[in-house]
Amino acid sequence: MLSKVISKNALILAAFAAVCVGLIAVTYFITRDTIAGEMKAALARTLDELVPADEYNNDVHHDCTLIPANSDLGNANPRQVYRMFNDDEPVALVMETVAPNGYSGKIRMVLGVYYDGTIAGLRVAEHKETPGLGDKVEVKKSDWILGFEGKSLANPQIEQWKVTKDGGAFDAFTGATITPRAVVAQVAKTLEYFSEHKDTLFNAPKNCSVQSNQAKGQS
């Protein structure tokens, strides 16, 4: 009798688990396009913050290409790169990059880089850093992130792309070093990628399609 009760309860739990998994799957398939659209819209809104609109005259929202999966940029899937031109002359790129080693995990960023390799602007798009400490990477929490504007691999020299605690040129936060250390290192790595691939990125055919697996929030 007891074994029958146990078996019955096990079947009920299994059925409940199956229903939960099914609901999660259905919810994902219903909302994935919406999520992808919101992610794309957020990136598009950031464009105007990073590169002033009066510096280019192309339709930047439809002038993009895809960077293939690349470990240096922290992307396991292709990511969009938006390109700015002024009368067909390259002005800047806006690209996503991910620092894998923040204090509480990955730090997703959007970086604007002028053709000469100078940073136009940097914003953190997503993170899980500690409130009151690591979250100062957000522009609404502090102006620390604005300090990257005008910087390049020559200003400061690549050897100085570290926080001051490590002998570099970038300040950290009081009580938080891991977060800014991760951001500085990833931005330097992204600038190196840009330097090596900028002509390919500016000259690549337009391709603004976003693969559906981006909607899963994968990096």
Secondary structure, DSSP 8 states (H G I E B T S, - for coil): -HHHHHHHHHHHHHHHHHHHHHHHHHHHHHHHHHHHHHHHHHHHHHHHHHS-GGG--S-GGG-EEEE--BGGGTBSS-EEEEEEEETTEEEEEEEEEEEEEETTEEEEEEEEEETTS-EEEEEEEE----TTTGGGGSTTT-SGGGGGTT-BTBBTBGGG-SBGGGTSSB--BTTB-HHHHHHHHHHHHHHHHHHHHHHHHHHS-------GGGGGT--
